[in-house]
Amino acid sequence: MVNIDPCDACDAKDKCSAVFDEIDNTKEIEQGDILLLPYIYPIGRIEFAEDKPEGKLKAWIQKWNAVVLSHSSTLAQNKLDLVLLCPIWGVSSFYANRVERLKLDDEYAKKIFKDGKFDRENFKNKTDSLLSEATIGTQYGYSILKKTPPCDKYQKGLAPMLVDFTNAYSLPVDLIKRYVEKSQDKPKRLRLTCEYRIDLVSRFNYFLQRTVAPRDELSFPDMKQNDIDYPRIDTMLDKVAEASEKKEKKTGES
């Protein structure tokens, strides 16, 4: 059995920051890689046709950036069929995705709002609270990676990024490899540095154990002021509010 130390396995030539390395996109997939992949969320029940094993299932599908959590050694030895992934977002993109999902998934909206009625301030307060708790480690379902300074690829640096443990999922390794091959027109991809890969996997383990080590190096007020695009969020929420009003009006008329 070959054991691969993630620190030794990192062969990045270009340092993006203390948090990420820039990796040649033709390299094999390893733990800590950031990949653009589909997230598939089933909606409703599976419909089986009589006397047929195959079924049909409605699903909400969107491309998300995901971080690979499966061990590099297991991936290198082809010892798994499914790769463990967690969605990873810039904090403003995470906010925007929650808004987008309100428009597409009624069941999700019912979980967010009491009685399923749209409430802008309640939504923003809940999301702000989630991000605030994640910065100090008391929101165990999420972990935030600190903002990174400018580098060659990212002239403005990278905003703080949130890893969503609550929506951890798996995809077939062959499907992931096909997506990576199709994206090889892009020369580089990001990979968490050794220190942050180890820290993130540890925090995921804490999440599974329902305990977490708090930290205080991040400031949510600073992040809220500088890194979340609230004008964009409000514009998106305006559209959700308009759609909600139309839906309620249509329901009332019927």
DOKE-879292 format. One record per residue (C-alpha): residue number from 0; x, y, z. Coordinates in Angstrom, 3 decimals. Layout:
<node n="NUM" east="X" north="Y" up="Z"/>
...
END
This chain:
<node n="0" east="0.000" north="0.000" up="0.000"/>
<node n="1" east="1.349" north="3.420" up="-1.024"/>
<node n="2" east="0.879" north="6.247" up="1.467"/>
<node n="3" east="0.928" north="9.737" up="-0.019"/>
<node n="4" east="1.648" north="12.624" up="2.325"/>
<node n="5" east="-0.466" north="15.547" up="1.021"/>
<node n="6" east="2.394" north="17.924" up="1.807"/>
<node n="7" east="4.825" north="15.890" up="-0.329"/>
<node n="8" east="2.246" north="15.363" up="-3.078"/>
<node n="9" east="1.849" north="19.101" up="-3.700"/>
<node n="10" east="3.909" north="19.986" up="-6.783"/>
<node n="11" east="2.576" north="23.500" up="-7.391"/>
<node n="12" east="5.043" north="25.798" up="-9.129"/>
<node n="13" east="2.985" north="28.963" up="-8.687"/>
<node n="14" east="1.946" north="30.092" up="-5.243"/>
<node n="15" east="-1.449" north="31.802" up="-5.297"/>
<node n="16" east="-1.568" north="32.566" up="-1.567"/>
<node n="17" east="-1.059" north="31.031" up="1.846"/>
<node n="18" east="-4.426" north="29.302" up="1.358"/>
<node n="19" east="-4.289" north="28.060" up="-2.253"/>
<node n="20" east="-1.797" north="26.748" up="-4.764"/>
<node n="21" east="-2.352" north="27.085" up="-8.504"/>
<node n="22" east="-2.183" north="23.585" up="-10.016"/>
<node n="23" east="-1.782" north="22.587" up="-13.655"/>
<node n="24" east="-5.268" north="21.480" up="-14.716"/>
<node n="25" east="-3.908" north="18.320" up="-16.333"/>
<node n="26" east="-2.718" north="16.982" up="-12.945"/>
<node n="27" east="-4.514" north="14.098" up="-11.240"/>
<node n="28" east="-7.313" north="14.976" up="-8.815"/>
<node n="29" east="-6.254" north="15.217" up="-5.179"/>
<node n="30" east="-7.724" north="16.160" up="-1.824"/>
<node n="31" east="-8.206" north="19.919" up="-1.582"/>
<node n="32" east="-8.779" north="20.497" up="-5.322"/>
<node n="33" east="-11.429" north="23.093" up="-6.203"/>
<node n="34" east="-13.523" north="21.870" up="-9.146"/>
<node n="35" east="-16.589" north="23.201" up="-10.960"/>
<node n="36" east="-19.066" north="20.306" up="-10.798"/>
<node n="37" east="-22.836" north="19.659" up="-10.844"/>
<node n="38" east="-24.762" north="19.539" up="-7.585"/>
<node n="39" east="-27.866" north="17.357" up="-7.854"/>
<node n="40" east="-30.638" north="17.735" up="-5.292"/>
<node n="41" east="-33.606" north="15.326" up="-5.681"/>
<node n="42" east="-37.078" north="16.873" up="-5.440"/>
<node n="43" east="-40.147" north="14.791" up="-4.640"/>
<node n="44" east="-40.441" north="11.027" up="-4.929"/>
<node n="45" east="-38.937" north="8.559" up="-7.354"/>
<node n="46" east="-41.541" north="7.414" up="-9.869"/>
<node n="47" east="-41.178" north="3.751" up="-10.824"/>
<node n="48" east="-42.898" north="2.342" up="-13.875"/>
<node n="49" east="-44.652" north="-0.963" up="-13.311"/>
<node n="50" east="-42.356" north="-3.999" up="-13.669"/>
<node n="51" east="-39.304" north="-1.796" up="-14.386"/>
<node n="52" east="-36.350" north="-1.282" up="-12.028"/>
<node n="53" east="-35.530" north="2.135" up="-13.486"/>
<node n="54" east="-37.295" north="5.186" up="-12.103"/>
<node n="55" east="-37.661" north="8.896" up="-12.794"/>
<node n="56" east="-36.778" north="11.633" up="-10.341"/>
<node n="57" east="-37.133" north="15.396" up="-10.519"/>
<node n="58" east="-34.011" north="17.199" up="-9.399"/>
<node n="59" east="-32.623" north="20.676" up="-8.846"/>
<node n="60" east="-29.245" north="20.812" up="-10.627"/>
<node n="61" east="-26.697" north="23.586" up="-10.605"/>
<node n="62" east="-22.960" north="23.851" up="-11.214"/>
<node n="63" east="-21.118" north="24.594" up="-7.991"/>
<node n="64" east="-17.478" north="24.896" up="-7.056"/>
<node n="65" east="-16.692" north="21.952" up="-4.802"/>
<node n="66" east="-13.645" north="20.992" up="-2.764"/>
<node n="67" east="-12.473" north="17.364" up="-2.833"/>
<node n="68" east="-12.364" north="15.766" up="0.637"/>
<node n="69" east="-11.532" north="12.173" up="-0.361"/>
<node n="70" east="-7.950" north="11.206" up="0.480"/>
<node n="71" east="-5.327" north="11.689" up="-2.229"/>
<node n="72" east="-3.909" north="8.207" up="-1.704"/>
<node n="73" east="-7.329" north="6.591" up="-2.223"/>
<node n="74" east="-7.863" north="8.634" up="-5.396"/>
<node n="75" east="-4.379" north="7.799" up="-6.698"/>
<node n="76" east="-4.955" north="4.073" up="-6.225"/>
<node n="77" east="-8.445" north="4.127" up="-7.828"/>
<node n="78" east="-9.941" north="2.572" up="-4.712"/>
<node n="79" east="-13.244" north="4.425" up="-4.761"/>
<node n="80" east="-16.218" north="4.851" up="-7.052"/>
<node n="81" east="-17.615" north="8.017" up="-5.461"/>
<node n="82" east="-15.642" north="11.132" up="-4.501"/>
<node n="83" east="-16.621" north="13.030" up="-1.348"/>
<node n="84" east="-17.195" north="16.726" up="-2.086"/>
<node n="85" east="-18.274" north="19.857" up="-0.239"/>
<node n="86" east="-19.576" north="23.012" up="-1.945"/>
<node n="87" east="-17.233" north="25.995" up="-1.599"/>
<node n="88" east="-18.394" north="29.569" up="-2.204"/>
<node n="89" east="-17.166" north="33.101" up="-2.179"/>
<node n="90" east="-19.308" north="34.518" up="0.636"/>
<node n="91" east="-21.268" north="36.791" up="-1.718"/>
<node n="92" east="-21.860" north="33.918" up="-4.172"/>
<node n="93" east="-23.138" north="31.777" up="-1.286"/>
<node n="94" east="-25.614" north="34.540" up="-0.447"/>
<node n="95" east="-26.690" north="34.854" up="-4.091"/>
<node n="96" east="-27.162" north="31.095" up="-4.496"/>
<node n="97" east="-29.533" north="31.008" up="-1.512"/>
<node n="98" east="-31.574" north="33.726" up="-3.219"/>
<node n="99" east="-31.522" north="31.876" up="-6.541"/>
<node n="100" east="-32.727" north="28.700" up="-4.913"/>
<node n="101" east="-35.688" north="30.531" up="-3.388"/>
<node n="102" east="-36.944" north="31.100" up="-6.940"/>
<node n="103" east="-36.422" north="27.520" up="-8.087"/>
<node n="104" east="-37.302" north="25.338" up="-5.112"/>
<node n="105" east="-40.586" north="25.908" up="-3.256"/>
<node n="106" east="-39.704" north="23.299" up="-0.629"/>
<node n="107" east="-36.501" north="25.159" up="0.170"/>
<node n="108" east="-38.456" north="28.412" up="0.581"/>
<node n="109" east="-40.812" north="26.702" up="3.038"/>
<node n="110" east="-37.827" north="25.724" up="5.189"/>
<node n="111" east="-36.505" north="29.288" up="5.206"/>
<node n="112" east="-39.769" north="31.195" up="5.791"/>
<node n="113" east="-42.536" north="30.636" up="8.289"/>
<node n="114" east="-45.734" north="29.665" up="6.466"/>
<node n="115" east="-43.720" north="29.849" up="3.239"/>
<node n="116" east="-44.259" north="33.619" up="2.980"/>
<node n="117" east="-41.418" north="35.688" up="1.578"/>
<node n="118" east="-39.673" north="37.853" up="4.183"/>
<node n="119" east="-36.624" north="39.742" up="2.904"/>
<node n="120" east="-35.255" north="40.914" up="6.266"/>
<node n="121" east="-35.765" north="37.529" up="7.907"/>
<node n="122" east="-33.848" north="35.888" up="5.059"/>
<node n="123" east="-30.956" north="38.367" up="5.227"/>
<node n="124" east="-30.787" north="38.204" up="9.026"/>
<node n="125" east="-30.659" north="34.394" up="8.955"/>
<node n="126" east="-27.918" north="34.364" up="6.338"/>
<node n="127" east="-25.911" north="37.084" up="8.107"/>
<node n="128" east="-26.212" north="35.133" up="11.359"/>
<node n="129" east="-25.026" north="31.931" up="9.687"/>
<node n="130" east="-21.961" north="33.649" up="8.212"/>
<node n="131" east="-21.201" north="35.474" up="11.455"/>
<node n="132" east="-21.209" north="32.235" up="13.451"/>
<node n="133" east="-19.128" north="30.488" up="10.779"/>
<node n="134" east="-16.349" north="33.099" up="11.126"/>
<node n="135" east="-15.759" north="32.135" up="14.764"/>
<node n="136" east="-16.390" north="28.412" up="14.369"/>
<node n="137" east="-19.658" north="28.154" up="16.311"/>
<node n="138" east="-21.672" north="27.270" up="13.179"/>
<node n="139" east="-20.313" north="23.742" up="12.907"/>
<node n="140" east="-21.921" north="23.021" up="9.527"/>
<node n="141" east="-19.721" north="25.585" up="7.785"/>
<node n="142" east="-16.100" north="26.699" up="7.700"/>
<node n="143" east="-14.729" north="29.949" up="6.288"/>
<node n="144" east="-11.332" north="30.283" up="4.611"/>
<node n="145" east="-9.785" north="33.702" up="5.109"/>
<node n="146" east="-9.459" north="36.310" up="2.373"/>
<node n="147" east="-6.333" north="35.885" up="0.234"/>
<node n="148" east="-4.124" north="38.677" up="-1.149"/>
<node n="149" east="-3.725" north="39.478" up="-4.872"/>
<node n="150" east="-1.759" north="37.015" up="-7.005"/>
<node n="151" east="-0.948" north="36.561" up="-10.702"/>
<node n="152" east="-4.247" north="34.845" up="-11.512"/>
<node n="153" east="-6.466" north="36.829" up="-9.142"/>
<node n="154" east="-5.421" north="40.461" up="-9.393"/>
<node n="155" east="-7.851" north="41.536" up="-6.678"/>
<node n="156" east="-7.202" north="38.527" up="-4.486"/>
<node n="157" east="-9.928" north="36.153" up="-3.343"/>
<node n="158" east="-12.779" north="37.015" up="-0.990"/>
<node n="159" east="-13.358" north="34.824" up="2.077"/>
<node n="160" east="-14.721" north="31.442" up="0.989"/>
<node n="161" east="-17.303" north="29.361" up="2.809"/>
<node n="162" east="-17.225" north="25.554" up="2.753"/>
<node n="163" east="-20.674" north="24.023" up="3.257"/>
<node n="164" east="-20.422" north="20.756" up="5.201"/>
<node n="165" east="-24.211" north="20.480" up="5.483"/>
<node n="166" east="-24.490" north="19.822" up="1.743"/>
<node n="167" east="-21.601" north="17.361" up="1.433"/>
<node n="168" east="-22.253" north="14.982" up="-1.449"/>
<node n="169" east="-20.598" north="12.467" up="-3.747"/>
<node n="170" east="-20.209" north="12.072" up="-7.498"/>
<node n="171" east="-18.761" north="9.176" up="-9.523"/>
<node n="172" east="-15.015" north="9.549" up="-9.963"/>
<node n="173" east="-15.293" north="8.934" up="-13.730"/>
<node n="174" east="-17.830" north="11.754" up="-14.084"/>
<node n="175" east="-15.524" north="14.140" up="-12.201"/>
<node n="176" east="-12.571" north="13.196" up="-14.383"/>
<node n="177" east="-14.630" north="13.920" up="-17.509"/>
<node n="178" east="-15.540" north="17.365" up="-16.177"/>
<node n="179" east="-11.879" north="18.070" up="-15.408"/>
<node n="180" east="-10.839" north="16.948" up="-18.896"/>
<node n="181" east="-13.426" north="19.252" up="-20.482"/>
<node n="182" east="-12.108" north="22.192" up="-18.460"/>
<node n="183" east="-8.495" north="21.716" up="-19.485"/>
<node n="184" east="-8.710" north="24.727" up="-21.779"/>
<node n="185" east="-8.216" north="26.546" up="-18.453"/>
<node n="186" east="-4.543" north="26.039" up="-17.590"/>
<node n="187" east="-4.840" north="26.199" up="-13.803"/>
<node n="188" east="-7.081" north="25.162" up="-10.957"/>
<node n="189" east="-6.884" north="25.898" up="-7.251"/>
<node n="190" east="-5.821" north="23.433" up="-4.584"/>
<node n="191" east="-5.819" north="24.102" up="-0.856"/>
<node n="192" east="-2.333" north="24.200" up="0.611"/>
<node n="193" east="-1.316" north="21.378" up="2.926"/>
<node n="194" east="-2.076" north="23.320" up="6.110"/>
<node n="195" east="-5.570" north="24.278" up="5.013"/>
<node n="196" east="-6.400" north="20.846" up="3.585"/>
<node n="197" east="-5.587" north="19.236" up="6.919"/>
<node n="198" east="-7.522" north="21.915" up="8.822"/>
<node n="199" east="-10.583" north="21.598" up="6.575"/>
<node n="200" east="-10.737" north="17.793" up="6.834"/>
<node n="201" east="-10.369" north="18.099" up="10.613"/>
<node n="202" east="-13.246" north="20.564" up="10.752"/>
<node n="203" east="-15.387" north="18.255" up="8.623"/>
<node n="204" east="-14.665" north="15.492" up="11.126"/>
<node n="205" east="-15.678" north="17.841" up="13.934"/>
<node n="206" east="-18.921" north="18.510" up="12.070"/>
<node n="207" east="-19.676" north="14.794" up="11.878"/>
<node n="208" east="-18.972" north="14.517" up="15.609"/>
<node n="209" east="-21.141" north="17.592" up="16.334"/>
<node n="210" east="-18.323" north="19.505" up="18.003"/>
<node n="211" east="-15.977" north="22.178" up="16.727"/>
<node n="212" east="-12.918" north="24.151" up="17.749"/>
<node n="213" east="-13.863" north="27.864" up="17.784"/>
<node n="214" east="-11.558" north="30.430" up="16.233"/>
<node n="215" east="-11.528" north="34.205" up="16.211"/>
<node n="216" east="-9.190" north="35.358" up="13.443"/>
<node n="217" east="-12.071" north="36.396" up="11.159"/>
<node n="218" east="-14.332" north="39.435" up="11.489"/>
<node n="219" east="-17.865" north="39.135" up="10.141"/>
<node n="220" east="-18.545" north="42.923" up="10.274"/>
<node n="221" east="-15.503" north="43.505" up="8.043"/>
<node n="222" east="-16.581" north="40.721" up="5.693"/>
<node n="223" east="-20.140" north="42.079" up="5.587"/>
<node n="224" east="-18.914" north="45.544" up="4.689"/>
<node n="225" east="-16.261" north="44.621" up="2.132"/>
<node n="226" east="-17.030" north="41.232" up="0.614"/>
<node n="227" east="-20.793" north="40.709" up="0.311"/>
<node n="228" east="-22.381" north="42.426" up="-2.668"/>
<node n="229" east="-25.610" north="43.548" up="-0.968"/>
<node n="230" east="-26.834" north="45.670" up="-3.930"/>
<node n="231" east="-26.738" north="42.546" up="-6.085"/>
<node n="232" east="-28.468" north="40.526" up="-3.366"/>
<node n="233" east="-31.222" north="43.156" up="-3.026"/>
<node n="234" east="-31.793" north="43.214" up="-6.793"/>
<node n="235" east="-32.190" north="39.439" up="-6.779"/>
<node n="236" east="-34.493" north="39.606" up="-3.756"/>
<node n="237" east="-36.649" north="42.182" up="-5.565"/>
<node n="238" east="-37.268" north="39.615" up="-8.285"/>
<node n="239" east="-38.093" north="36.918" up="-5.726"/>
<node n="240" east="-40.508" north="39.315" up="-3.991"/>
<node n="241" east="-42.183" north="40.124" up="-7.300"/>
<node n="242" east="-42.554" north="36.441" up="-8.157"/>
<node n="243" east="-43.893" north="35.728" up="-4.658"/>
<node n="244" east="-46.515" north="38.473" up="-4.974"/>
<node n="245" east="-47.624" north="37.136" up="-8.346"/>
<node n="246" east="-47.874" north="33.628" up="-6.915"/>
<node n="247" east="-49.966" north="34.806" up="-3.952"/>
<node n="248" east="-52.212" north="36.864" up="-6.253"/>
<node n="249" east="-52.724" north="33.878" up="-8.544"/>
<node n="250" east="-53.506" north="31.655" up="-5.547"/>
<node n="251" east="-56.035" north="34.200" up="-4.247"/>
<node n="252" east="-57.783" north="34.438" up="-7.608"/>
<node n="253" east="-58.110" north="30.677" up="-7.848"/>
END
